[in-house]
Amino acid sequence: MTRGFPVWLKYVPRISFRTDNEPFKRAMQGFTERIVELMKSENLYESQGGPIILSQIENEYGRQGQLLGAEGHNYMTWAAKMAIATETGVPWVMCKEDDAPDPVINTCNGFYCDSFAPNKPYKPLIWTEAWSGWFTEFGGPMHHRPVQDLAFAVARFIQKGGSFVNYYMYHGGTNFGRTAGGPFVTTSYDYDAPIDEYGLIREPKYGHLKELHRAIKMCEKALVSTDPVVTSLGNKQQAHVYSSESGDCSAFLANYDTESAARVLFNNVHYNLPPWSISILPDCRNAVFNTAKVGVQTSQMEMLPTSTPNFQWQSYLEDLSSLDDSSTFTTQGLLEQINKCVGKARCAVTISNSNFGKDPCPNVLKRLTVEAVCAPETSITGWKP
C-alpha cells in the first residue's frame, strides 16, 4: 500500500494522485460507487432505515488543494459532484475543506471547533473529528487529554450552535503486525480514547462524557428550536440561552478563565463556575452537569505477568531470505523503493557509508538503513496523519 492506495494504482499510465487527473478520477469514482453500492445493498444508510447518517468524500484535502491551485480546486469540485450523484440519501461532508460546494457541508476536525463556521449560513455546524487524545510515535510520550478539557470543548461547541459531534477516537484499536499507519506510529492506536484498544472502558473519560451527553440530551427541545441568546455574566463569563415558543428553556453558563473560579448571577440565582468550565441547565435553573466536576470513579490498568496454563502461545520465524548475498545488489544513486519492492513479500534497502562532498560531521559514524515491507494487493490499509 502507498498511504492507503493499492500499489498497482501507481502503475496506471499517466496517473497523478488526488488532483484533476482523469486516470485517478476514474479509479476513485469506481471505488466510491462500489462502496456506496455495498452500503445500499445492506440498507445501511439512514434513508433506508440504517445507521449511517453522514457520508464523507476525500479527507482533509484543503491544504493540499491550495498548494495545487486550480487543479486542486477542480478535483475537489469534481469529487463533490461525483459523490452527490451516488444518491445515498444522507448528507455528504468534506472535513477541512473551506470551499466545499453546495450541497456538500464543510466540517471541522481538531481539539477545539467552537470558532469554526461553515462556508454558508444555512449549513449546520458539524465537528467530524473531536480529538479525544493523540496517537503514539516510537520514542514519543503516551499522550493524554484530560476529560475535563474534552468535555469543555464539546459543551462549548454545542452552546454555540453545534449540531453534530463525532469523537476521534471513541474506541481505540490495534494495528497488528506491520499495518500501523503514518511515519513512526506504533501498532497501538489506543489514542487515550473513552474505550481503549482492548475494548475496556477508560474512566473517568467514558463516564464523564456519558454524563455530558445525557445533560445535552435533556436540552434537546430547546436546542433545536432557535439560535442562542448570549449574555455577558462577567469579564470572562457568558450565558447562552436557548428557548422555544412552547416554553422550553436551556442554558449554558461558561467560565473561560483558565485560572480563577467565578460566581455568577443568572435568572436571580447564583452559580459557582470552576475555571475553564461550562455548567448545563436543561431547565434554565438547575445545573445538572459541569464539565470540570468529575463524579465518576477513575480506573487504572496494570499489566501483570501470568502463569495461567490455558493460554496457547504461537510464534514464527521471520523470513530473512532477502538478506542473502544472492538477492542483494549495490548501486550508486537514488532508488525508487516501491519499484524495487513490488511483487516481493519483503525487501530491505541498506545504504552503506559514503562521502558526498565535504563531511559535515567529522569523526562521527553515520549510517542509514531503510526497510520497506510491501503488502499483497488484496490488503487494504490506510493511515491517519
N, C-alpha and C positions, 0 to 999 in steps of 0.2 A: 504494500500500500504506500501511496505518496500523500501523506497528510489527508487521508480519507478517500482519495481517489484510487481506483484499481490501477495497477502498474500498466496494464495493457492500454489504458486510455492515453498514456503519454506517447504511444507509438501510432496514434491515429494521424495520418498525414495532415500537415498544416494546422494542427490544433494548438490553441493557447487557452489556458485555464482562466475561468472567471473574468471574461471580458467579452466584447462584442465580436465573437468568433463563431462562425457557422458550425464547424465540426463539434466544438464544445457544446454549443446550444442544442444541437441535435441529440447529443448524448444525454445532456441534462434533462431535456424535455422528455425523452423516452424513459429515463429513470423516474422522474417526478410522476408522470402519468401512470407508470406501473405501480408505484407506491399508493397513489390515490385509488387506483383500481382495486388493489388488495384491501384497502380500508373499506371501500364501498361494498365489496363482496361479503364482508363480515358485519355490515351495518354498524360501523364503529363511529360514524360522525353523529353529532348531536341532532342534526337534521333527519337522521334515520333512527333516532332513539338511542344512540350510542353515547359513549363518554367523552369523545373528542370535541372540544368546544372551540378550539383555535387551530389554524394551520400556519406554519412559518415557511417562507421561501428565502433562501440564502441565510447567511449568518454573519452579523457584524461586518457588513460589507462597506459601510460608509467611508471609512478611511481609505481603503484600497480603491474604491470608486473615485474618490477625489484625486488620488495620485494618477489614475489612468485618464482623467479628464473626460472628454466626450465619449470615448469608447466605454468607460466605466458607467457613465450615466445611461448610455444606450442599452448596455447589458442589463442594468438594474431595472430599467423601464420594461424591457422585453421580459425579464423574469417575472415581474409583477403581472403583466398581461397573460403570460403563459399559465401562471398559477391560477388566476381568476377563471380562466377558460376551463379548468378542470371541474368547476361547479361542485365544490364539496358541500355547499350549504352552510358553511361556517365561515367566520371572518378569516382573512389572510393577514398576517403581520410580517413586518420586517424590523428586526431589532437593530438599533444604532444606525438607522438609515433616515436621515432628516428629509430626504427628497422622495420618500415613498409615495408613489402616485395613487390617487383615489381609485378604487375603494380600499386599497391596502393601508393598514394602520401602522405607522411607525411607533416603536416601543422603546423602552429604556432597559438597559442592563447595568447593574452597578451595586455598590454598597448602599448608596442613598439615591433616591429618584424623586424627592419631593420638589425639586426645582425644575423637573422635566415637564415639557408641554408638547403635545403632538403638533404636526405641521398644519392642522386645520382645527378650528374651534369646535367643530361638530364630531371630531373623533374622540373616543374615550381615552382616558389615561390608563395605560397598561404597563405594568412592570414585569417583563418576561423573565428576568433573572435577578432575584433578590439574593445576593451572595451571602450564604449563611456562614461561610468561612473562606478557606482557600486551599488549593492543592499543595502537596508537599513535594519538594525537589530533593534529590540526593544531595546530602551535605547541608541541607537547609533546615530551618526550625519547623516544628509542628504548629501550624497557625491556629489561633483560637479567637473567635469573635464572641464577646460576651452577649448572652441572650438579652440583657437589658438594652444594649445598643441596637441589636437587630429588631427587637420589639418596638423600640422608639422609632426606628426608621420606617417600619411598616405602618405604625399608627399615624405618623406624620404624613405619609403618603395618602392614607385613607382620609385623614382630616382635611386635606387639601383637595379632595375630589377624586382620588384614585378609584378606579373601577375594578382592577384586577391585579393580584399579586401572585407570582409563581416563584417558589424558592428554588435556588440552585446552590447547593443540592439540598433536597429534603431527606433523601436516603442516600448515604454514601455507598461506595462499591469497591470492587477489587478488579484490577486489570491483570489477569493471570498471565504467567509466562512473560513473553516479550510484547504484549499488546498495549502497554502503557502509552498514552498519547502525550505529545509535546516533548520539548527538549528537557531531559533530566528529570522528568516527572516519575515519581515512584510508582510501584504497582498498586500501592494503597491509594485509593481516591476517596478516602473517608470524609474529607472536606469539613470536619467538625460539624457534620450535619445533625439534625434532630434525631435521625435514625442512623446508626453507624453502619460501617461497611459489612458488619456481621448480621445486620437486621435487628440489633438490640437498641432499645430506646435510650437516648442520651439525655439525662436530666442534669440541670433544670431546663435545658433548651426546649425539649419536646413539650413538657408540661406547661411551661410559661407561655409558649406560643399557642398552645391549645386554649389557655385561658384568654389570651388576646383575641383569638378567632371567635370564641364564644361571646366576648363583650361586643365585638364588631357586629356579629350576627344579631345581637339584641337591638342594634341601632338600624337594622335593615330598612324598615319602612320610612324612617326619616331620611336616611342617606340617599334613597332613590327618588325622593320627592322634589328636591331642589338643590341649588348651589348653597354653600355655607355662607353665613353672615359672620364676618370676622370682627372681633372686638379686642382692643388692647386691654390687658389686665395689669400691665406694668412695663418696665423697661425692656424686659426680655420674656414677657409672658403674653399669651394670646388665648382667646376663646374662639373656636369655630363651632357655630351653632347651625344645626340642620332642623328644619321644622316642616310639617306638611299641613295642608288645609284641613285634614281630619283631626289635627291636634297632636300628632306625634312630634316629639322633640328630643333630640340627642345632641350632646355637646362633647367637644374635645378640649380640655384645658391643658395648655402646653407651657412648659418652662424650658426655654432654650439656653439658660445659663448653665455652663458646664461645671461650675464650682459651687454655686450657692443655691440653697433651697429657697422657695418663695411661698408666702402666704397671700392668697389672692381672694378677692371678693367677687362672687358670681351669683346673680339672682338672689342677693341679700344673704348668701351663705358663704362662710369662709372655707377655703380648701388649702391644704398643705401639699405643695408640689416639690418633690425632691429634685436635685439638679438633673438636667438633661432627661426630662421625663414628660409623659403625657398621661393624664387621667381621663378615662372614658366614662361619661354619664349617659346611659341609654335613655333616661327619662328627664335629662337636664337638671337633675337634682342629686341623685345618689351615685357616687363614684364606685363602680364595681371592679375597676381594674386600673392599675398604674404600672407603666412599663418598667419602672425602676424597682418596684417592690416584688420580689420573687418569693412566692409562698410554697413552691413545690420542693420536694426533697432532692438533694443532689446525689447523683450516682457516681461511683468511681470504679473503674475497671482495673483489675490487677491480673497480669499474666503469670501463671504458676506452672511449674513442671508437673507432669502427671505420669503415674506408673500404671494407669488403667490398662489391663491386657486386652480390652475389647477393640482398641483401635488397630487397624491394619495399615501399616505404612508401606508406601511403594516408592521406589527410586529408579532412576535410569541413568545410563552413562551417555554423556553428550557426545555427539559425533564430531570428531576433530579431524576428519579426513581432509578438510580443506587446508589444513596446516602442513600437509605432506609436501615435501620438496617437489614432487612431480606435478602438483597442482598450483604451484606458485609461479609468479613471473615478476620481473623487475623492469621498470621503465623510468625515464626521466620526463617530468612534465606533470600536468594535472590530469586526473582520471575522472570521468563521469561515472560515479559509483553505481547508479541504478543500471546503466547499460552493462556493466561488468557483472552484476549480480542477478539479472533477470534469468529465470529458469533454474536457479540454484536454490536449494533449501537453506544454505548458509554460505556466507563468504566473508572474508575479512581482508582489509587493506591495511598493510603495515607500511608506514613511511619511515625509512631509515634516516640516520643522521646525514645531513647535507649542509653545505655552506652556500648561502645565497648572498653574495656580496660581503660586505663587512659584518662581522659578528657583533650584534647589538648587545650581547651579554657574554663577554669573555669569561672563560673558566667556569661556565655554568653548563651542566649537561642538559640538553634539550631533546625531548623525544615525544612523538605524537603517534598514537595508534587509533585508527578509526575502524569500527566494526559495523557492517550493515547486514541486517537479517531480513531476507526477502520472503514474505509470506506467499502461499499459493494464491492464485487469482480468486478462489472461492471464498477467501477470508475477507471479511468486511470490518474494518476498524476505522475510527476517526479520532480526532484529537481536539481538545478544547484548550485554546490558549489561556 
